[in-house]
Amino acid sequence: MVFTRKEIATLILTNLESNNAVLKKQFAAHKNEIGFFYLDDLLPNNLALEIHNNFPKTKDTVQRKSIREKKYTAFQMDKYNSLLEEVTYAFQDKRVVKLVSEICNIDAVFPDKNLYAGGLSLMAKDNFLNPHLDNSHDKDRNRWRVLNLLYYTTPDWEQENGGNLEVWPKGLQEKQITITSKFNRLVVMTTHNKSWHSVSKVTVDKVRCCVSNYYFSDNPLLDSDSFHVTTFRGRPTEKLKDFILQIDNNLRSFVRKLFKKGIRENPHQYKK
């Protein structure tokens, strides 16, 4: 069966509505630090498997490899199976956006048709993402990034595999909360100047697959929020790496002060 984005969005909406009260409570428990909720079995199992089975191979994606991160991304969606574009944009259906924003108690939230830093994410063995703050704005620096939606699609993914989302609600010197990248799980988390998060290193010879979206708003979540580039830090045990990353952050921030949109356009966006 071929699913359209509207049909997938209706499935997502129905599940969110059925769990609305639980998700609101879950989000509220964390809202004063890094608000988040997660919902398992988001889509019918056969559809979730089909989504995963149509993910591209890593050789057909864009590799990001540096001291900050090691992963693969795919965002030029018309290069891949059409189901992947349909499920990605299902999360941008106005009904889904409205309900997610209500669960998180955030007004006037907008999806990102350009998939700036969104789309598909793949992480193979030894891939990782160091603790970081997401870029504070959209590609044109007109709106604030406020929510990160992550839908995981790799079957039989266990916590010991690594490749799991980590949130650091009390900062990088306190213990993180690990949210396993479980098959057919949706995670929604806030993004602001204190929302440090990371992905643990993948330890198995498998690929963790994820559909990623961001929502934006005309206003920041925190009064203290300010513009920043994607800002990386070392883990508590990575003292030298942390020092180097802080220098790297400062250099990239300086460039963005001189050039509002950077020296060159960020290629991580869907150009139709």
Helices and strands as residue ranges (DSSP letters): H 5-18, H 20-28, E 36-39, H 45-53, G 58-60, E 62-65, E 69-74, G 77-79, H 82-90, H 94-103, E 109-110, E 119-123, E 128-133, E 144-152, G 159-161, E 165-167, E 177-179, E 185-190, E 197-199, E 208-217, E 231-232, H 239-258
